[in-house]
């Protein structure tokens, strides 16, 4: 098996930018209305081996908000 040397999927926006974006959803009755409200809460990710569902969102949370969710699974 040959290791991947480059991304196999890249998201390109209509304006030409390349990258990922993410959305954080909470239940409509939740008291979470801002990023600051996530402090001390759990965030669900998909498999830790997923770039788009785990690595990229963690990197975006860190880059944009200084938040680095713990690498724990249940």
Residue pairs with C-beta under 8 A, 6 or more apart in sequence:
7 51
9 52
10 18
11 18
11 19
11 20
11 21
12 18
13 19
20 52
20 56
20 57
20 60
21 60
22 56
22 57
22 60
24 35
24 38
24 43
26 32
31 37
32 38
32 41
35 65
35 67
38 67
43 61
43 69
45 53
45 54
45 57
45 58
45 69
46 53
46 54
47 53
47 54
48 54
48 71
48 73
58 68
58 69
61 67
61 68
61 69
62 68
